[in-house]
Amino acid sequence: MTALVQELLDTFDRLTDLERLDLVLEILKRTVYLDFPPLSDEDLVLNAEELFLELDEQEALYE
């Protein structure tokens, strides 16, 4: 992740919920027609693993 991307994410975290929603909607509008290459099986597995680990952490907090 580049420093600029990290800075954008840090700024995103400081926004209000309404501002975050506005930003997400604008990003989706701008990216919906981009031609992304398909994800590899390895990419899908890594993303799924990250997601499940995060869900496990959240679940542990609520127990």
N, C-alpha and C positions, 0 to 999 in steps of 0.2 A: 504494500500500500504506500502510495507516495505521501509526502508531507502535506501536499495540498488537499488530497482526499481526506487525510486525517483531520486537517483543519476544518474542512467542510462538515465532517461528521461531528466534531466537537461543537461547532456552531449549531448544528441541527439539534444536538442534545440540550442546548440552552434555550431553544425556542419554546413557546407555549404550545399546547396541544393543537390549537387552531392554526397557528403558524406552521407547525409540522404538517398538518393536513394540507394546507395550501401548497406547501413546497412539494410534497409527494405527488399531489395531483398535477402540478406543472411538470415535474420530472417525467411522470408517466405519459403525459401528452407529448412530450418531446422525444420519448424513446420508443413509443409503440410501433413506429414504422421502421426502426433501425433493423438492418439485416445482420443479426447475430449468428455466428456459426453454432451448430448444435453442440450441446454439452457432451463430453465423453462419459462413458460409464464411470470412469475413475472420478471425474468431477462430480457426478451425481452422488456417488458413494461418499465422497469427502463432505459434500454439503449436507447430506442426510446425517452423517455421523456428528457433525457440528451441531445440527439442529437437535438431535436426540440428546446429546450431552448437555446442551443448554436447557432443554426441557427437564432432564433429570435434576439439574441444579435447582431449577425453579420449584420442582415438586418437593425436593428435600427441604426447601425453605418453608413450605407450607405444612410440613408434617410436625 
